[in-house]
Amino acid sequence: MRTNTMQTSLVIDSETSTLLLIDVQERLMPAIDQSEEVLRQCIRTAKIAQLLQIPIIATEQSPQSIGSNLPSIKVYCDKTVVKEHFNACKDGLIEALPAKRHQLIVMGCETHVCLMQTVLTLLEKTYDVSIVVDAVGSRRASDKQIALDRLKSAGARLITAEMLAFEWLKSAQHPAFKEILNLIKE
């Protein structure tokens, strides 16, 4: 049983969030089940995070072999951690995370490999981790589902992109509400 030293909140807050985009790469995405929907949700959420001034960090697995992140993802990223380990924490992800932002919102690929191994370590390090289920993918749907089940059992929160957007906004009075609502309706 892990002990949390960081405060875990039931509510996701834009002031304490960081968006992590795991391996949304050129040569990987065509092999991902429902890749167009995964990419669409990643881009939509990145746009929302940018509007709300939430830091966005990406990872790239062996880019010399499977290419860089897609240009449509790169444009939103504040930092990119290039890695050789499946677990991005082994290649500097934790050091790249902004201080005082303990809520990590995770999207990308592959759910059962790089994303899962990274999230399990982040949970061990007591980060408050949410997985955006409609913005993650694997080659096979069964691998994605088993990984999500395992991550939930380990303590990750499972959410959707739309849930996240409204939780970050908190109110229709938010100055970015109309712009974000238009993104949600796309």
VOZAKE-517553 format. One line per 4 residues: number of its first residue (from 1); their letters; for each residue x, y, z of N, C-alpha, C. Coordinates in pm, 1 decimal. Example, Ala and Ser with C-alpha at 12.3 -4.5 7.8 and 13.67 -1.06 7.14 Angstrom:
BEGIN
1> AS> 1319.0 -569.0 780.0 1230.0 -450.0 780.0 1320.0 -330.0 780.0  1285.0 -225.0 708.0 1367.0 -106.0 714.0 1290.0 3.0 787.0
//
This chain:
BEGIN
1> MRTN> 85.0 -118.8 0.0 0.0 0.0 0.0 89.0 124.4 0.0  61.8 214.3 -93.1 143.3 335.1 -99.3 87.5 440.9 -5.4  174.9 526.3 42.1 131.2 637.7 125.5 146.2 766.1 48.0  42.7 845.8 49.5 46.8 974.4 -19.7 102.9 1080.8 72.0
5> TMQT> 207.3 1147.9 24.2 257.3 1263.2 98.1 206.9 1391.1 33.4  174.0 1385.6 -97.2 113.7 1500.2 -163.2 -36.6 1494.0 -138.8  -98.4 1608.6 -135.0 -242.1 1614.9 -113.5 -316.3 1570.1 -239.1  -406.9 1474.9 -222.3 -489.7 1429.7 -333.0 -627.0 1491.5 -316.8
9> SLVI> -674.0 1554.6 -421.8 -804.9 1617.4 -420.3 -898.8 1538.0 -510.2  -1024.7 1534.3 -475.1 -1122.6 1468.7 -560.8 -1153.2 1553.3 -683.2  -1127.5 1682.4 -675.4 -1155.1 1775.2 -785.0 -1024.9 1810.7 -857.1  -1031.0 1809.5 -988.5 -914.4 1847.8 -1068.6 -916.7 2000.0 -1084.0
13> DSET> -803.5 2062.6 -1058.5 -793.7 2208.5 -1057.1 -693.7 2254.0 -1163.5  -732.4 2349.5 -1244.3 -643.0 2399.9 -1349.1 -516.5 2463.3 -1291.3  -525.6 2514.4 -1169.7 -410.2 2581.1 -1105.9 -302.5 2482.1 -1060.5  -339.5 2355.8 -1045.0 -243.3 2255.9 -997.2 -221.0 2143.0 -1097.5
17> STLL> -272.8 2160.4 -1220.6 -263.3 2056.5 -1323.4 -146.6 2078.7 -1418.5  -98.0 1967.4 -1470.7 -5.2 1964.4 -1583.7 -59.6 1859.0 -1678.8  -59.3 1887.6 -1807.3 -103.8 1792.0 -1908.1 17.5 1717.6 -1962.3  10.4 1584.3 -1961.5 117.5 1500.4 -2016.2 67.4 1430.0 -2141.4
21> LIDV> 137.4 1447.9 -2251.2 105.0 1383.3 -2378.3 213.2 1279.4 -2406.1  177.1 1153.5 -2391.6 273.3 1043.8 -2402.7 276.6 989.9 -2546.0  388.4 1005.3 -2612.6 421.3 937.2 -2738.4 312.4 943.0 -2845.9  270.9 1062.5 -2881.9 172.9 1079.4 -2990.3 255.2 1100.3 -3118.4
25> QERL> 318.3 990.6 -3163.4 424.7 997.0 -3262.9 382.2 954.3 -3404.0  454.1 1011.0 -3500.7 423.6 995.4 -3642.3 406.3 850.3 -3687.1  500.4 764.9 -3653.5 494.8 626.9 -3703.4 415.8 533.9 -3612.5  382.4 580.3 -3493.0 304.9 498.1 -3399.5 154.5 516.3 -3419.3
29> MPAI> 109.9 638.5 -3438.0 -33.9 667.6 -3440.7 -113.0 589.1 -3546.5  -61.0 567.8 -3666.8 -140.9 492.0 -3763.8 -174.8 349.4 -3718.2  -96.9 293.9 -3627.4 -121.2 157.2 -3579.1 -217.0 151.8 -3459.7  -253.6 266.1 -3405.4 -336.0 271.8 -3283.9 -484.7 256.3 -3318.1
33> DQSE> -552.8 170.7 -3243.2 -697.0 152.6 -3257.6 -766.1 286.3 -3229.4  -853.3 328.0 -3319.5 -927.0 454.5 -3308.2 -833.4 575.2 -3294.9  -723.5 571.1 -3370.6 -620.4 675.5 -3359.1 -671.8 815.8 -3389.5  -764.2 828.9 -3483.7 -814.7 962.9 -3517.2 -887.2 1026.0 -3399.2
37> EVLR> -966.8 946.4 -3327.9 -1038.9 997.7 -3210.3 -941.5 1029.6 -3097.0  -843.4 943.5 -3075.9 -741.9 968.5 -2972.7 -670.7 1100.3 -3002.5  -627.3 1117.9 -3125.0 -556.9 1240.3 -3163.6 -647.3 1362.3 -3149.9  -771.2 1350.2 -3193.2 -866.1 1462.2 -3182.9 -884.2 1507.2 -3038.7
41> QCIR> -898.0 1412.2 -2948.3 -915.5 1446.8 -2806.9 -786.7 1504.4 -2746.9  -672.1 1452.6 -2787.6 -544.5 1507.9 -2739.4 -529.5 1653.6 -2782.5  -558.5 1681.0 -2908.9 -545.8 1817.7 -2960.3 -646.5 1910.1 -2892.6  -770.7 1867.7 -2882.5 -874.3 1949.5 -2818.4 -834.5 1982.1 -2674.0
45> TAKI> -789.5 1883.2 -2600.8 -753.3 1906.3 -2460.3 -629.0 1993.8 -2449.8  -535.1 1977.6 -2540.9 -415.9 2063.2 -2541.3 -454.6 2208.9 -2567.8  -548.8 2231.6 -2659.0 -596.8 2367.8 -2686.0 -659.7 2428.1 -2560.2  -739.6 2348.4 -2491.6 -805.1 2395.7 -2368.9 -700.5 2424.9 -2261.9
49> AQLL> -604.4 2334.3 -2246.0 -498.4 2355.1 -2146.8 -421.4 2483.6 -2177.1  -392.4 2506.8 -2303.9 -319.8 2627.1 -2341.9 -400.9 2753.0 -2308.4  -530.8 2750.3 -2336.2 -617.1 2864.6 -2302.5 -616.5 2892.6 -2152.2  -606.5 2786.6 -2073.7 -609.6 2799.3 -1927.1 -470.0 2811.1 -1865.8
53> QIPI> -369.4 2823.8 -1950.8 -229.7 2838.6 -1908.7 -182.1 2721.4 -1821.9  -222.1 2602.1 -1862.7 -178.6 2479.2 -1796.4 -56.1 2428.5 -1872.0  53.5 2400.4 -1801.2 173.5 2349.6 -1869.1 145.1 2217.7 -1941.4  209.0 2201.5 -2057.0 191.9 2080.6 -2138.2 330.5 2021.5 -2163.8
57> IATE> 348.0 1897.3 -2120.3 474.6 1827.0 -2139.3 447.8 1701.9 -2221.2  532.5 1678.3 -2320.8 519.5 1560.6 -2406.4 637.9 1467.7 -2384.8  619.3 1343.8 -2427.6 731.4 1249.5 -2434.4 736.3 1193.4 -2575.8  856.1 1151.6 -2614.8 876.4 1083.5 -2742.2 961.5 960.3 -2717.0
61> QSPQ> 911.5 844.7 -2756.6 984.2 719.2 -2742.8 1072.4 697.2 -2865.3  1201.8 686.0 -2845.8 1297.0 655.1 -2953.2 1260.4 724.7 -3084.9  1257.9 858.9 -3086.5 1213.1 929.8 -3207.2 1295.8 897.7 -3331.4  1421.0 856.3 -3314.4 1502.4 818.9 -3429.2 1446.8 694.5 -3497.9
65> SIGS> 1367.1 615.7 -3426.0 1308.2 493.8 -3483.3 1162.3 511.2 -3524.3  1082.9 576.5 -3438.7 938.7 585.5 -3469.6 890.8 728.6 -3494.0  985.8 816.1 -3517.5 948.7 953.1 -3551.9 917.5 1038.8 -3431.2  910.4 1166.8 -3456.6 877.8 1264.2 -3352.0 727.5 1264.9 -3327.6
69> NLPS> 685.5 1342.5 -3227.8 542.5 1365.0 -3209.2 488.0 1434.0 -3333.1  360.7 1411.6 -3358.7 295.3 1474.6 -3472.8 304.7 1626.9 -3461.1  323.1 1696.2 -3571.4 328.2 1843.3 -3566.8 205.2 1904.6 -3499.1  88.8 1842.1 -3516.5 -34.8 1892.8 -3454.9 -33.3 1879.6 -3302.5
73> IKVY> 59.2 1803.9 -3248.6 78.1 1790.5 -3102.8 192.9 1880.4 -3057.7  302.4 1876.4 -3131.2 422.8 1952.9 -3094.6 394.2 2100.4 -3069.5  304.2 2157.3 -3148.3 275.3 2300.0 -3141.3 225.0 2342.7 -3003.1  170.1 2251.7 -2925.6 115.1 2285.3 -2793.3 210.7 2258.6 -2677.4
77> CDKT> 320.8 2190.5 -2702.0 405.0 2141.5 -2592.6 507.7 2244.4 -2545.4  511.6 2262.6 -2414.4 611.0 2351.0 -2353.8 747.6 2283.2 -2348.2  747.2 2151.6 -2325.2 870.4 2072.6 -2316.4 842.1 1935.5 -2374.9  947.6 1871.9 -2426.5 938.2 1732.9 -2471.1 1053.2 1655.2 -2410.5
81> VVKE> 1020.6 1544.3 -2347.1 1119.6 1454.5 -2288.8 1140.7 1340.3 -2387.7  1261.4 1331.1 -2442.6 1296.4 1221.7 -2532.4 1342.4 1105.7 -2445.2  1291.3 985.3 -2476.4 1319.0 872.3 -2387.8 1349.5 745.2 -2465.4  1419.3 656.8 -2398.5 1444.9 522.4 -2450.4 1373.5 418.2 -2364.2
85> HFNA> 1355.7 449.1 -2235.0 1278.7 359.3 -2148.0 1130.6 374.7 -2179.7  1053.5 270.1 -2160.1 908.9 281.5 -2176.2 852.2 372.5 -2067.9  910.0 365.5 -1948.8 871.5 449.0 -1835.5 944.7 582.8 -1847.5  872.1 688.3 -1881.3 933.7 820.1 -1902.3 1001.0 875.0 -1777.3
89> CKDG> 961.7 827.7 -1660.5 1023.7 874.7 -1535.8 1171.3 836.4 -1529.9  1209.7 731.2 -1599.6 1349.3 686.4 -1601.4 1437.1 773.5 -1690.4  1374.6 859.0 -1770.6 1449.9 944.1 -1862.8 1424.6 1093.0 -1840.7  1388.6 1131.3 -1718.3 1383.1 1272.9 -1683.8 1246.0 1338.4 -1677.4
93> LIEA> 1138.7 1261.9 -1688.5 1006.7 1324.9 -1684.1 981.2 1396.2 -1551.7  1012.5 1332.3 -1441.1 983.1 1393.5 -1310.4 1056.1 1526.0 -1295.1  1179.1 1532.0 -1341.8 1256.4 1655.9 -1333.7 1196.7 1764.4 -1424.1  1127.9 1724.6 -1529.2 1068.0 1820.8 -1623.1 933.3 1874.8 -1575.5
97> LPAK> 874.0 1810.5 -1475.2 742.6 1854.1 -1427.0 753.3 1984.6 -1349.7  657.7 2075.3 -1370.2 659.3 2201.5 -1295.3 637.0 2177.3 -1145.7  707.0 2253.0 -1065.6 688.8 2242.8 -920.1 549.1 2292.7 -882.7  497.1 2242.5 -774.8 368.6 2284.6 -717.2 248.9 2253.8 -807.3
101> RHQL> 265.3 2158.8 -898.5 153.3 2113.7 -982.7 148.6 1961.9 -969.0  77.7 1914.9 -867.6 75.9 1772.9 -832.9 -30.1 1692.1 -907.2  -120.6 1759.1 -978.5 -222.9 1687.1 -1054.6 -175.0 1670.8 -1198.8  -160.1 1546.2 -1240.6 -111.1 1516.8 -1374.2 -223.9 1455.4 -1456.1
105> IVMG> -249.9 1513.9 -1571.0 -353.5 1467.9 -1661.9 -280.6 1400.0 -1777.1  -308.7 1271.0 -1797.9 -228.3 1190.9 -1890.3 -311.4 1144.1 -2010.0  -249.9 1158.3 -2128.8 -309.0 1114.7 -2255.9 -197.7 1055.8 -2341.0  -236.3 979.0 -2444.0 -137.8 932.2 -2540.4 -135.5 782.7 -2559.3
109> CETH> -16.4 732.1 -2595.9 -3.4 592.7 -2638.7 126.4 529.3 -2587.1  140.4 405.8 -2592.8 35.4 308.1 -2590.4 -7.8 289.0 -2446.6  -136.2 278.7 -2426.1 -193.3 274.1 -2291.3 -129.1 166.1 -2205.9  -106.1 49.0 -2263.7 -58.0 -66.5 -2186.7 94.4 -75.0 -2177.8
113> VCLM> 165.4 17.2 -2239.9 311.9 10.8 -2236.3 365.8 139.4 -2172.4  403.0 237.2 -2253.7 467.9 359.0 -2203.2 378.9 437.7 -2108.1  253.1 455.1 -2144.1 163.7 531.6 -2058.6 147.2 461.9 -1923.1  118.5 332.6 -1924.0 95.9 260.7 -1798.8 220.8 259.1 -1710.4
117> QTVL> 335.3 227.4 -1768.1 457.6 220.3 -1687.2 491.9 356.5 -1627.2  472.3 461.4 -1704.2 497.8 597.1 -1655.0 401.7 632.3 -1542.3  273.9 607.1 -1562.2 173.0 641.3 -1461.1 194.6 562.3 -1332.5  228.9 435.2 -1342.1 251.7 356.2 -1219.5 363.1 417.9 -1135.0
121> TLLE> 468.1 465.5 -1200.4 576.3 530.9 -1125.5 530.4 664.6 -1069.4  455.0 741.3 -1146.7 403.7 869.8 -1096.3 314.4 848.3 -974.0  234.0 743.7 -976.3 150.5 711.4 -859.7 237.7 673.1 -739.8  341.3 594.3 -763.6 435.0 559.0 -655.1 499.7 683.2 -595.5
125> KTYD> 522.6 783.2 -679.7 583.2 909.1 -634.7 478.7 1003.2 -576.0  355.9 954.5 -560.0 242.3 1021.5 -495.4 183.1 1138.9 -574.0  199.8 1140.1 -705.6 127.6 1237.9 -785.8 -18.8 1197.1 -793.7  -106.0 1294.6 -810.6 -248.9 1274.5 -831.1 -267.0 1263.8 -982.7
129> VSIV> -295.0 1142.9 -1032.2 -294.4 1116.8 -1176.8 -434.6 1085.8 -1228.7  -470.7 1154.0 -1337.2 -595.4 1127.3 -1408.3 -562.2 1083.0 -1549.8  -631.1 979.6 -1596.3 -613.9 928.8 -1732.0 -737.4 968.5 -1812.5  -717.0 1036.0 -1923.9 -828.0 1076.7 -2010.0 -855.2 959.4 -2105.2
133> VDAV> -957.4 879.7 -2073.0 -978.9 751.1 -2139.9 -1010.8 763.8 -2289.0  -1070.9 873.9 -2330.6 -1099.8 889.5 -2473.3 -983.2 954.2 -2548.5  -870.7 972.3 -2481.2 -751.5 1030.5 -2543.1 -628.6 941.9 -2521.5  -652.9 812.5 -2499.4 -543.2 716.1 -2489.1 -572.6 601.1 -2585.2
137> GSRR> -466.2 536.3 -2630.0 -487.5 427.0 -2723.4 -377.1 324.7 -2721.6  -413.1 208.0 -2772.0 -319.8 97.0 -2792.6 -351.3 36.2 -2928.6  -265.4 -51.4 -2973.3 -290.5 -118.4 -3101.3 -417.5 -203.0 -3093.3  -436.9 -267.7 -2978.5 -555.1 -352.2 -2959.1 -639.9 -295.4 -2845.6
141> ASDK> -770.1 -291.4 -2866.7 -863.7 -238.8 -2767.1 -854.2 -315.9 -2635.1  -830.4 -445.8 -2641.6 -822.6 -525.4 -2517.6 -702.7 -483.6 -2432.5  -590.1 -452.0 -2495.2 -473.3 -405.6 -2419.1 -504.0 -273.5 -2349.8  -572.2 -183.6 -2420.7 -610.0 -55.3 -2361.6 -699.7 -76.8 -2240.2
145> QIAL> -801.4 -160.8 -2254.6 -896.6 -180.5 -2145.4 -831.7 -243.9 -2022.9  -749.4 -344.2 -2043.5 -682.4 -409.0 -1930.1 -589.2 -309.9 -1860.6  -519.2 -227.2 -1938.0 -430.7 -125.8 -1878.8 -511.2 -24.5 -1798.3  -625.1 20.9 -1850.7 -708.9 115.8 -1775.9 -759.4 53.8 -1646.3
149> DRLK> -798.5 -71.9 -1651.1 -842.4 -141.4 -1529.3 -729.2 -146.0 -1426.6  -610.5 -179.6 -1474.1 -494.5 -187.9 -1383.6 -459.8 -50.9 -1325.5  -462.5 52.7 -1409.2 -430.0 187.6 -1361.8 -532.4 237.6 -1260.6  -659.1 208.6 -1284.7 -762.8 247.2 -1187.8 -740.7 176.1 -1055.1
153> SAGA> -710.1 48.4 -1059.9 -682.6 -28.0 -937.2 -561.8 26.7 -861.9  -466.4 81.0 -936.8 -344.5 135.7 -875.6 -366.2 274.6 -816.9  -481.3 337.5 -847.3 -510.3 467.6 -788.7 -525.1 582.3 -885.4  -515.8 556.3 -1015.9 -537.0 663.0 -1114.4 -686.7 688.7 -1129.1
157> RLIT> -720.4 812.8 -1157.0 -859.7 853.8 -1179.4 -886.3 842.7 -1329.3  -998.0 778.8 -1367.9 -1036.0 768.6 -1508.5 -1139.9 875.7 -1538.5  -1111.4 956.9 -1641.9 -1199.7 1068.4 -1678.5 -1212.5 1074.6 -1830.1  -1302.3 1160.9 -1877.7 -1312.2 1188.6 -2021.2 -1263.6 1331.7 -2046.0
161> AEML> -1236.1 1360.3 -2171.8 -1188.8 1494.0 -2209.0 -1291.9 1600.9 -2173.9  -1419.0 1571.3 -2197.5 -1522.8 1670.5 -2167.6 -1537.6 1692.4 -2017.6  -1532.7 1584.9 -1940.6 -1536.8 1598.0 -1793.6 -1426.6 1692.3 -1746.6  -1308.0 1668.6 -1798.8 -1190.4 1746.1 -1759.8 -1209.5 1894.3 -1792.7
165> AFEW> -1256.1 1922.5 -1912.3 -1272.5 2062.1 -1954.7 -1364.0 2137.8 -1858.8  -1477.8 2078.4 -1826.2 -1572.0 2146.5 -1736.2 -1518.8 2153.2 -1592.9  -1442.0 2053.9 -1552.8 -1384.3 2057.3 -1418.6 -1279.0 2166.7 -1408.3  -1197.4 2181.2 -1512.3 -1099.9 2289.9 -1514.0 -1169.0 2426.0 -1512.8
169> LKSA> -1278.0 2440.2 -1587.2 -1350.4 2568.0 -1594.8 -1417.9 2605.6 -1463.5  -1475.7 2509.3 -1395.3 -1548.6 2525.6 -1268.6 -1681.7 2599.7 -1281.5  -1694.9 2694.6 -1376.7 -1814.9 2777.3 -1384.3 -1833.0 2832.8 -1525.3  -1959.1 2856.2 -1561.4 -1989.0 2922.0 -1689.1 -1945.4 3068.0 -1686.2
173> QHPA> -1909.0 3118.2 -1568.7 -1861.3 3255.9 -1554.7 -1712.6 3269.4 -1587.4  -1643.7 3157.0 -1607.9 -1500.7 3162.4 -1639.5 -1480.7 3243.3 -1768.1  -1381.2 3331.2 -1773.0 -1359.1 3414.9 -1891.6 -1338.5 3335.4 -2021.8  -1287.5 3212.0 -2011.7 -1262.5 3131.2 -2131.5 -1377.1 3034.6 -2162.1
177> FKEI> -1487.3 3044.5 -2087.1 -1595.6 2947.4 -2100.9 -1646.2 2933.9 -2244.6  -1682.2 3043.2 -2309.3 -1741.5 3035.5 -2443.4 -1644.7 2976.3 -2544.8  -1519.5 3015.6 -2536.7 -1420.0 2964.8 -2630.3 -1398.5 2813.5 -2609.4  -1392.7 2773.5 -2482.9 -1373.6 2630.9 -2451.9 -1499.6 2551.8 -2487.7
181> LNLI> -1616.1 2608.1 -2463.1 -1740.2 2540.6 -2501.0 -1744.1 2514.0 -2651.8  -1698.4 2609.6 -2730.6 -1691.9 2589.1 -2876.3 -1597.8 2474.7 -2912.0  -1485.8 2463.2 -2841.3 -1393.4 2351.3 -2864.4 -1459.3 2218.8 -2828.7  -1531.9 2216.2 -2718.8 -1599.3 2094.2 -2674.7 -1703.9 2051.3 -2777.5
185> KE> -1772.9 2147.0 -2837.4 -1878.6 2116.9 -2934.0 -1827.3 2075.4 -3071.3  -1697.6 2095.3 -3097.7 -1640.9 2059.7 -3230.0 -1660.4 1913.5 -3261.3
//
